[in-house]
Amino acid sequence: MTRGAPIPETVTLHVPFRIVKRGGKKEMQLPEGATQSQRTDSTLVKALARAFRWKRMLESGEFATIAELAEQEGIAPSYMTRVLRLTLLGPDIVEAILDGKQGPEVTLARVLEPFPLAWQQQVSHFSL
């Protein structure tokens, strides 16, 4: 706008988007090709942090078994083992998650499901 130009009373802006659930939250997903700032999935990042913390606690001998650690943390041992499996993700995938570049198809529910152990197979498994 230039100086002296009248300011419109109403401006209507149409942005095509859809709402998707990601990490337990609703998020706006823009159409393909639209630029979007990278946003880390805090649920995924928290799960990764917990997994590596628990692994360190087990390796240090602070806790002898997963069952003992799970009891201390107040969670089910089966859930803990699924989260601990995140420590087997390839470094490229972990970095993508931490940078918010993992894509909308990589959710906590998806990474808690069984995945290949080979890092190159993981990349294709998670469509990265």
N, C-alpha and C positions, 0 to 999 in steps of 0.2 A: 504494500500500500504506500501511497505517497502522502506527503503532508497535505492536509486540507481535504483529502478524499473522505467521503462519508464512511463511517464504520457501520457495517451491516448489523442489524439487530440479532439475526439468527444465521448461524453457519451450520450446515449439515455436512457431515463427513461419513461416507460409507466405507467400511472396512470389512472385507469378507474374512471370517474366522469361524472356528468351531471350538467348543469346550471339550476337553479331554481330561480324564482322571490320570494323574501322574504322581506316584509316590504318596497316594492317599489324599492328594489335594486336587482341586479343579484348576486347570490351566488353560489359557487361551492359546490355540494353535493357529498360526497364520498360514495362508496358502503357500504352496510350493513356489519357491523363488523369491518370496518376500524376505527382506532382511529382518533379522531379529537378534537382539542382544543375547549372548550366551547366558544361560541361567543354570546353575548347578542344582541338582536334585538333592536337597538337604537330607532326605530320607536315605538315599543311596550312600551319600557321603558319611552319614552317621553310622550306617551298617558297616561300611568299610573300616571306619575308625574302631568300632567295637571289635570287629573280627581281628584286626591286627593287635589290638590291646589284649584280647583274650589269648591270642596265640603267644604273645610275649609272656603273659602270666603263666601259661602252661609250660613253655620252654624254659623259663627261669626256675621252675620247680616250686613256685609259690603255691600252686595247686597240683595235686598228683593226677587227678582225672577230670574229664569234662563234666562228669556228674557232680563232682565236688564244687567246681567253679560255677556251674549252673545253679546249684543250690545257694551259693553265696550271692550270686547276682539276682536270684529270685525269678529265674526263667526256666523253661522246660529244656532238658538236655537235647531233645530232638531239634528244637529251634536253634540252640547254640551250635550244634554241628552243622546245620544248614548255613548259618551266618559265617562260621569258621571256614567253610568252603570258599568264601570270597577271597581268602588269602591265596588261593590257587589261580586267581585271574591273572592274565598276562599284564605286564607293566603298561602296555599301550592302552589296554582297556581301563585299567585303574586311572591312568592319566586322563583319558577321555572323560571318565565320570567326574573326576575332580575339577576338570576344566569346563564341564557342562557341555561337552561335545559328543555325548554318547547317543543322542537321538531319542526320539519319543518312545521307540519300541523297547528300549532298555530300561526296565523298571525294577524295583526291588523284588516284586513277585517273580519276575522272569529270571533274575540272576540267582534267586534262591532255589530254582528248579535245577535238576542235574544238567551239567554242561560238560563239554569235552575238556580233558586236561591239557591237551596240546594247545599252545598259545595261538598258533596259526588257525587251527580249527575253531577256536573260540571267536576269533574275528569274524569268520563267516557265519558261525552260529548266531552271533548277536547282530549280524548285518552291519558291521562297522567298516 
